[in-house]
Amino acid sequence: MLEEAARKRAESDRPPAPSRMSASPGRLSLAGNLARGFLVSISEDGQLLELGAGVERVLAISARELRGKAVDALFARPADAKAVMVALAVQGGLTNHAVRLRAADGVVEATLSLSPRPGGLPGWEGLVSCAAPAAPPAGARPSQIPPPPGPEAGRVFDGTLQALLSAVEARDPYTAAHQRRVALLSSAVAQELGLPRDMVETVGRAGLVHDIGKLSVPAEILGKPGRLSPSEMEVVRGHAQAGYDILAKIEFDRPIARITLEHHERLDGSGYPRGLRGDSLLLESRVLAVADVVEAMASHRPYRPALGIDAALEEVQSHRGTRFEPGAVDACLRLFQSGRFRF
């Protein structure tokens, strides 16, 4: 049924390149795609409602076997399924999102594009476009295929973060731009400190999504000019916990959720949401806290003009060793004063 409906839709909406999706994932162009992919429909609670006939050709698993199961059955790793469902819930759709699917004889690289089901029906439908399946490790059964090593794992990891960043960007471009700049500065500070490469990458990637909890804050509060009321401030402060709640559902192999939770904590216990202090905070969280404050003060916001980089650096320097990690403050100052970093 999905294939027939999509073909009819494609006849009246053919993009310039027949093998690519149009700008909206809900308007499918199937020419050349169904031969190497299949259609899928997913419920709001993460069940596979319907799959096109191509699923058997691509994954060597029948649509009947998958229909009605949790969406986890489609993916090589449960964490990937959770990431997709979180992104759908906060963003409303996906376009060309990189995924890895579980096949009967291996793993299949694919892209997933989903949009809300037509007619106001709950859930999403769209196209899975696949490459050739990869061979499983010797002696491994399909249900025991390990997560991809090295660069492949990085692509899945980064694809998940990109989907979450896109969710923020669709609702609040200012916050998305802030996250990107914080990611650049925090990773530069971590590198200046001489931290191991994996820590540098972790703090930068956490920077990309550290404010994702602001999706839970009403737009009229986020963009309100002037001072917030005490009750409004409490709502805004809830974004750190809300971000943790979103990211904790995804099985990252790095402490992305915890860094997100701790990025407004301070060394002296004056931060939020838990009033943690000192070494109870991850070093990555302490580095990100410095970058977050510097970028926020230096940049324009809908509710105030930019305060400038000099004021931002003075703020972290004046609280060096009390609120902010001394080494991170010193590294940040060196980067800007030497001209090796600028927004």
Secondary structure, 3 states (H helix, E strand, C coil): CHHHHHHHHHHCCCCCCCCCCCCCCCCCCCCCCHHHEEEEEECCCCEEEEECCHHHHHHCCCHHHHCCCEHHHHECCHHHHHHHHHHHHHHCCEEEEEEEEEECCEEEEEEEEEEECHHHCCCEEEEEEEEEEECCCCCCCHHHCCCCCHHHHHHHHHHHHHHHHHHHHHHCHHHHHHHHHHHHHHHHHHHHCCCCHHHHHHHHHHHHHCCHHHHHCCHHHHCCCCCCCHHHHHHHHCHHHHHHHHHCCCCCCCCHHHHHHHCCCCCCCCCCCCCCCHHHCCHHHHHHHHHHHHHHHHCCECCECCCCHHHHHHHHHHCECCCECHHHHHHHHHHHHCCCCCC
